[in-house]
């Protein structure tokens, strides 16, 4: 088997690469520039890629599309002051990749989508795998429209799947900062922390789900979304773990009272997927400096 990953040097894309390398799979990373030596745990091939390109992917069995153009540090609101460019890069650019993959004979195309496609549903809504998208941000709109375009391509020999993932955490790559680095720094310095909560998923669990999807019968996943979520995490609880680990005595932020709808991941459960829960978060914390 062989895998290609766009956005492979990002926080999320790196987990797919590392899972495939551990499985002994040949991996091609599609990025603007080659990764720095030693960035990944093993050798990878490199193919220069930018959103909008139509790369030749002949000989590749599966593609996982993670690349996404946005204002640094922001997905929702990631369009900044250029919404038209944001849509052109991320919607038209993704569709170009989908078409190139199918034309090259790629069998599995996994698209990293987001729970943001459901942003318009009220708290308490039953967010099932088959629930229709109802985005309330341009980010969610772009992800939902890319899903529609991808699903329309499903057919014999081409298995497109959307990974509707929640927030993804985990150790960063060499020279990178993890997603909570600024939050942790603010807490260590005693700066005020605004209450917030959200759903989180370890990147390794996300990559494990992708493996199960690739080996599942096509009829179970082709042209479908797969919800992927794990823990409902309040900043207060996260920072309490950090305070305990590092002996920090600063006051914790108050618990968030913001309502939140939680993804159901029934389809992934049927495939045998089981994420690591709070135990995995506790085990990961020492690797988040």
C-alpha positions as CSV (number, residue, x, y, z in Angstrom):
1,X,0.0,0.0,0.0
2,X,1.1,3.6,-0.6
3,X,-0.1,6.9,0.9
4,X,0.1,10.5,-0.1
5,X,-0.7,13.3,2.4
6,X,-1.2,17.0,1.6
7,X,-0.3,19.4,4.4
8,X,1.8,16.6,5.8
9,X,4.1,18.9,7.9
10,X,1.2,20.5,9.7
11,X,0.1,19.4,13.2
12,X,-2.6,17.1,11.9
13,X,-1.1,15.8,8.7
14,X,2.0,14.6,10.5
15,X,0.0,12.0,12.4
16,X,-1.2,10.4,9.3
17,X,2.4,10.2,8.0
18,X,3.8,8.7,11.2
19,X,1.0,6.1,11.4
20,X,1.7,5.0,7.8
21,X,5.5,4.8,8.4
22,X,4.9,2.7,11.5
23,X,2.8,0.4,9.4
24,X,5.7,0.0,6.9
25,X,3.8,1.9,4.2
26,X,5.5,4.0,1.5
27,X,4.6,7.7,2.0
28,X,4.7,10.7,-0.3
29,X,4.3,14.1,1.3
30,X,2.7,16.9,-0.8
31,X,4.0,20.2,0.5
32,X,5.4,23.4,-1.0
33,X,9.0,22.5,0.1
34,X,10.5,19.2,1.2
35,X,10.4,18.6,5.0
36,X,13.5,19.3,7.0
37,X,15.8,16.3,7.5
38,X,14.6,14.3,10.5
39,X,11.2,15.9,10.6
40,X,9.5,12.5,10.2
41,X,10.6,9.3,11.9
42,X,11.5,7.6,8.6
43,X,12.1,8.4,4.9
44,X,9.3,9.9,2.8
45,X,9.1,10.9,-0.8
46,X,8.3,14.5,-1.6
47,X,6.1,16.0,-4.3
48,X,5.9,19.8,-4.6
49,X,2.3,20.8,-4.1
50,X,0.1,23.9,-3.6
51,X,-3.6,24.1,-3.4
52,X,-4.9,24.3,-6.9
53,X,-2.3,21.9,-8.4
54,X,-3.4,18.7,-10.1
55,X,-0.5,16.4,-9.3
56,X,0.1,13.1,-11.0
57,X,-0.7,10.5,-8.3
58,X,-0.3,7.4,-10.4
59,X,0.7,4.4,-8.2
60,X,-0.7,5.9,-5.0
61,X,-3.4,3.8,-3.3
62,X,-4.7,6.5,-0.9
63,X,-4.6,10.2,-0.5
64,X,-5.4,12.1,2.7
65,X,-6.1,15.8,2.0
66,X,-5.2,18.0,5.0
67,X,-3.8,21.1,3.3
68,X,-5.8,24.2,4.1
69,X,-4.9,27.9,3.4
70,X,-5.9,30.3,6.3
71,X,-4.7,33.2,8.4
72,X,-2.1,31.7,10.8
73,X,-3.7,30.4,14.0
74,X,-7.3,30.6,12.8
75,X,-9.6,28.3,10.9
76,X,-13.0,29.8,11.7
77,X,-12.3,33.4,10.5
78,X,-9.3,32.1,8.6
79,X,-10.3,34.0,5.5
80,X,-9.1,37.2,7.1
81,X,-9.8,40.1,4.7
82,X,-9.8,37.9,1.6
83,X,-12.9,35.7,1.6
84,X,-12.8,35.2,-2.2
85,X,-9.2,34.0,-2.1
86,X,-10.0,31.7,0.8
87,X,-12.8,30.0,-1.1
88,X,-10.7,29.8,-4.3
89,X,-7.8,28.2,-2.6
90,X,-9.6,25.8,-0.3
91,X,-12.7,24.8,-2.3
92,X,-11.6,25.0,-5.9
93,X,-8.1,23.9,-4.8
94,X,-9.5,20.8,-3.0
95,X,-11.8,19.9,-5.9
96,X,-8.8,20.0,-8.3
97,X,-6.9,17.6,-6.1
98,X,-10.0,15.3,-5.8
99,X,-10.3,15.2,-9.6
100,X,-6.5,14.6,-10.1
101,X,-6.6,11.7,-7.6
102,X,-9.5,10.0,-9.3
103,X,-7.9,10.5,-12.7
104,X,-4.7,9.0,-11.4
105,X,-6.4,5.8,-10.2
106,X,-6.2,6.6,-6.5
107,X,-8.7,4.3,-4.7
108,X,-9.2,6.0,-1.3
109,X,-9.5,9.8,-0.9
110,X,-9.9,10.9,2.7
111,X,-10.7,14.6,3.2
112,X,-10.0,16.2,6.5
113,X,-13.2,18.1,7.2
114,X,-14.4,19.5,10.5
115,X,-17.2,19.6,13.0
116,X,-17.6,23.2,11.8
117,X,-19.9,21.9,9.0
118,X,-22.4,21.6,11.9
119,X,-21.8,25.0,13.5
120,X,-25.4,26.2,12.8
121,X,-27.1,23.4,14.7
122,X,-28.2,24.3,18.2
123,X,-26.6,22.9,21.4
124,X,-28.2,19.6,22.2
125,X,-28.6,18.7,18.5
126,X,-28.0,15.1,17.7
127,X,-24.9,15.4,15.5
128,X,-24.9,12.0,13.7
129,X,-22.7,10.9,10.9
130,X,-25.5,11.4,8.3
131,X,-26.8,14.7,9.6
132,X,-26.9,17.3,6.9
133,X,-24.3,20.1,7.1
134,X,-25.5,23.4,8.6
135,X,-22.4,25.7,8.7
136,X,-22.4,29.1,10.3
137,X,-18.9,30.3,9.2
138,X,-17.2,30.5,5.9
139,X,-14.7,27.9,7.1
140,X,-17.6,25.5,7.6
141,X,-19.2,26.4,4.3
142,X,-16.0,25.6,2.4
143,X,-15.6,22.3,4.2
144,X,-19.2,21.3,3.5
145,X,-19.1,22.3,-0.1
146,X,-15.9,20.4,-0.6
147,X,-17.5,17.3,0.9
148,X,-20.4,17.6,-1.5
149,X,-18.1,17.8,-4.5
150,X,-16.1,14.8,-3.2
151,X,-19.1,12.6,-2.5
152,X,-20.4,13.3,-6.0
153,X,-17.3,11.6,-7.4
154,X,-17.9,8.3,-5.7
155,X,-18.0,5.3,-8.0
156,X,-16.4,1.9,-8.8
157,X,-12.7,2.1,-7.9
158,X,-12.9,5.4,-6.1
159,X,-13.8,5.6,-2.4
160,X,-14.1,9.2,-1.1
161,X,-14.7,9.7,2.6
162,X,-14.9,12.8,4.8
163,X,-13.3,12.8,8.2
164,X,-15.4,15.2,10.3
165,X,-13.0,15.7,13.1
166,X,-13.2,17.8,16.2
167,X,-10.2,19.7,17.6
168,X,-7.0,17.7,17.2
169,X,-4.2,17.7,19.8
170,X,-0.9,15.9,20.3
171,X,2.9,16.4,20.4
172,X,4.1,18.9,17.8
173,X,6.7,18.1,15.1
174,X,10.3,19.1,15.5
175,X,10.6,22.9,15.7
176,X,6.8,23.4,16.1
177,X,4.6,24.4,19.0
178,X,1.6,22.4,20.1
179,X,-1.9,23.8,19.8
180,X,-2.1,24.8,23.5
181,X,1.4,26.3,23.8
182,X,0.1,29.9,24.1
183,X,-2.6,28.9,26.5
184,X,-0.1,27.1,28.7
185,X,2.4,30.0,28.6
186,X,-0.3,32.4,29.7
187,X,-1.3,30.2,32.6
188,X,2.3,29.7,33.7
189,X,2.7,33.5,33.7
190,X,-0.4,34.1,35.7
191,X,-2.2,35.9,33.0
192,X,-6.1,35.8,32.9
193,X,-7.6,32.9,31.0
194,X,-11.0,33.1,29.4
195,X,-13.3,30.2,30.0
196,X,-13.8,27.9,27.1
197,X,-14.6,24.2,26.4
198,X,-14.6,22.1,23.3
199,X,-14.3,18.6,22.0
200,X,-10.8,17.2,21.4
201,X,-9.2,14.2,19.7
202,X,-5.6,12.9,19.8
203,X,-3.9,13.0,16.3
204,X,-2.8,9.4,16.7
205,X,-6.4,8.3,17.2
206,X,-7.5,10.3,14.2
207,X,-4.8,8.5,12.1
208,X,-6.0,5.1,13.5
209,X,-9.5,5.9,12.3
210,X,-8.2,6.7,8.8
211,X,-6.5,3.2,8.7
212,X,-9.8,1.5,9.7
213,X,-11.6,3.5,7.0
214,X,-9.1,2.5,4.3
215,X,-9.5,-1.2,5.2
216,X,-13.3,-1.2,5.5
217,X,-15.6,-2.5,2.8
218,X,-16.2,0.3,0.4
219,X,-20.0,0.1,0.8
220,X,-19.6,1.1,4.5
221,X,-17.7,4.4,3.9
222,X,-17.8,5.5,0.2
223,X,-19.4,8.9,-0.3
224,X,-20.0,9.2,3.5
225,X,-18.9,11.4,6.4
226,X,-17.3,9.8,9.4
227,X,-17.5,11.8,12.7
228,X,-14.4,11.6,14.9
229,X,-14.4,13.0,18.4
230,X,-13.3,11.9,21.8
231,X,-13.3,14.1,25.0
232,X,-15.3,17.1,26.0
233,X,-12.6,19.3,27.6
234,X,-12.9,22.4,29.6
235,X,-9.9,24.7,29.8
236,X,-10.2,24.6,33.6
237,X,-9.8,20.8,33.6
238,X,-6.9,20.9,31.1
239,X,-5.1,23.6,33.1
240,X,-5.7,21.7,36.3
241,X,-3.8,18.8,34.9
242,X,-0.9,21.1,33.9
243,X,-0.9,22.8,37.3
244,X,-0.7,19.4,39.0
245,X,2.1,18.2,36.7
246,X,4.2,21.4,37.1
247,X,3.2,22.6,40.6
248,X,1.6,25.8,39.3
249,X,-0.3,27.7,42.0
250,X,-2.1,30.2,39.9
251,X,-5.9,30.3,40.1
252,X,-7.7,28.2,37.5
253,X,-10.2,29.9,35.1
254,X,-13.9,29.4,35.8
255,X,-15.7,26.5,34.1
256,X,-17.3,27.4,30.8
257,X,-21.0,27.6,30.6
258,X,-21.2,27.8,26.9
259,X,-23.6,25.3,25.3
260,X,-22.0,22.8,23.0
261,X,-23.3,20.0,20.7
262,X,-21.2,16.9,20.7
263,X,-20.5,14.7,17.7
264,X,-21.7,11.1,17.7
265,X,-19.3,8.8,16.1
266,X,-21.5,5.7,15.4
267,X,-19.9,4.9,12.0
268,X,-16.4,4.9,13.4
269,X,-17.5,2.7,16.3
270,X,-19.0,0.2,13.9
271,X,-15.6,0.0,12.2
272,X,-14.0,-0.9,15.6
273,X,-12.5,2.6,16.4
274,X,-12.0,3.4,20.1
275,X,-10.1,6.7,21.0
276,X,-8.0,7.0,24.0
277,X,-10.1,9.3,26.2
278,X,-8.8,11.2,29.2
279,X,-6.1,8.6,29.8
280,X,-4.5,9.4,26.5
281,X,-4.6,13.1,27.3
282,X,-2.9,12.6,30.7
283,X,-0.2,10.4,29.1
284,X,0.4,13.0,26.4
285,X,0.7,16.0,28.6
286,X,4.4,15.6,29.4
287,X,5.1,15.8,25.6
288,X,3.4,19.2,25.4
289,X,6.0,21.7,26.6
